[in-house]
Amino acid sequence: MPRPTPAQLTYGSLTVVFSTLAMLLLSQTSSGIGVALITLTALGLGLLVAMTVPQPKPAAPAARVAPVARAAEQRVPVQRAAAAPVLAESVREPAGP
């Protein structure tokens, strides 16, 4: 059986304390049996709350990456083709009249 987490202990304890106070104030009981019944009810409610707090999930092991995938992730520099030289065209003067 796993040990309770700090969150479970906190939520359960606070539930017991506050539910006991609330039930005692609302019922205004003064008999020993009434106080014992309220205390047992609050303990049960605190246990229920503590058990329903979600457990933390264990950390997943690191995934292994295949060497092919690592090579695909590497950036390969792209070589650009050399630009063709621009040749100046000779400017022709319009033929005169």
C-alpha positions in Angstrom: 0.0 0.0 0.0 1.5 3.4 -1.0 2.1 6.0 1.6 -0.2 9.0 1.6 1.0 12.2 -0.1 1.2 15.5 1.7 -1.8 16.7 -0.3 -3.8 13.7 0.9 -2.9 14.3 4.5 -3.7 18.0 4.3 -7.0 17.6 2.6 -8.1 14.8 4.8 -7.1 16.6 8.0 -8.8 19.9 7.0 -11.9 18.0 6.1 -12.1 16.3 9.5 -11.5 19.6 11.4 -13.9 21.8 9.4 -16.7 19.2 9.0 -16.5 18.4 12.8 -16.9 22.1 13.7 -19.7 22.6 11.2 -21.7 19.6 12.3 -21.3 20.4 16.0 -22.4 24.0 15.4 -25.3 23.1 13.2 -26.6 20.2 15.4 -26.0 22.0 18.7 -25.7 18.7 20.4 -24.3 18.4 23.9 -24.6 14.6 24.5 -21.6 12.4 24.4 -23.2 10.0 21.9 -24.0 12.9 19.6 -20.4 14.2 19.7 -19.0 10.7 19.2 -21.3 10.2 16.2 -20.3 13.5 14.6 -16.6 12.8 15.2 -16.8 9.4 13.6 -18.8 10.8 10.7 -16.1 13.5 10.2 -13.3 11.0 10.3 -15.1 8.9 7.7 -15.6 12.0 5.5 -11.9 13.0 5.9 -10.8 9.5 4.9 -13.0 9.6 1.9 -11.6 12.9 0.8 -8.0 11.8 1.4 -8.5 8.7 -0.7 -10.0 10.5 -3.6 -7.2 13.1 -4.0 -5.4 12.1 -7.3 -2.1 10.4 -6.9 0.9 11.9 -8.8 1.8 10.0 -11.9 5.3 8.5 -11.9 7.8 10.1 -14.3 8.0 8.4 -17.6 11.4 7.1 -18.6 13.2 9.1 -21.3 12.4 7.9 -24.8 15.3 6.6 -26.8 15.9 8.4 -30.1 17.1 6.3 -33.0 20.4 7.4 -34.6 18.6 7.9 -37.9 16.2 10.3 -36.3 19.1 12.2 -34.8 20.7 12.6 -38.2 17.5 13.9 -39.6 17.3 16.5 -36.9 20.7 18.0 -37.7 20.7 21.0 -39.9 22.6 20.6 -43.1 23.8 23.9 -44.8 22.3 24.5 -48.2 24.7 25.5 -50.9 23.3 28.0 -53.3 24.1 27.7 -57.0 26.4 30.5 -58.3 24.4 33.2 -60.1 25.1 33.5 -63.8 26.9 36.7 -64.7 24.7 39.4 -66.1 25.9 40.5 -69.5 25.2 44.1 -70.5 23.6 44.4 -73.8 24.9 47.0 -76.1 22.6 50.0 -76.4 21.7 50.8 -80.0 20.8 54.2 -81.0 17.7 54.5 -83.0 18.3 54.9 -86.7 17.9 58.4 -87.9 15.6 59.7 -90.7 
